[in-house]
Amino acid sequence: MEPYFSLLLPLFQRVQKGEAAFIVSAITEAELLVRPYRDGNAAAVERVGDLLSENGIYVAGVDRRIGRRAAQLRAGSYTNGKRLALADAIIIATAIETECEAIVGNDGEWRRLNDIRFVCLDDLAAAV
């Protein structure tokens, strides 16, 4: 969990105070649940559900607008001629279409995003 917990705690505190909100793609929720379901860990499945049900945290479904933006992102060149995976394109499209200020994550390839600011947790951890 560390150092990510320490890095994310101030953000979660802002959400709890109503000063900020998290928008999470339904794809991200699915990704968070794969291991708990694979391991048969009902408690972990419940924890993910509880976290994503907190006030100020919203799970955005994939609608046509997000789907179309994801298709545009996948159709364009990304890095070194590599195309985005569909799941990644949907997550990024969700952030863009819901007008997020930034994406927070750990996919270093996303540093090259032009359409939205990306905050890489590993970069923050290295700077601490």
Secondary structure, DSSP 8 states (H G I E B T S, - for coil): -TTHHHHHHHHHHHHHTTS--EEEEHHHHHHHHHHHHHTT-HHHHHHHHHHTTSTTEEEE---HHHHHHHHHHHHS--BTTB---HHHHHHHHHHHHTT-SEEEE--GGGGG-SSSEEEEHHHHHHH-
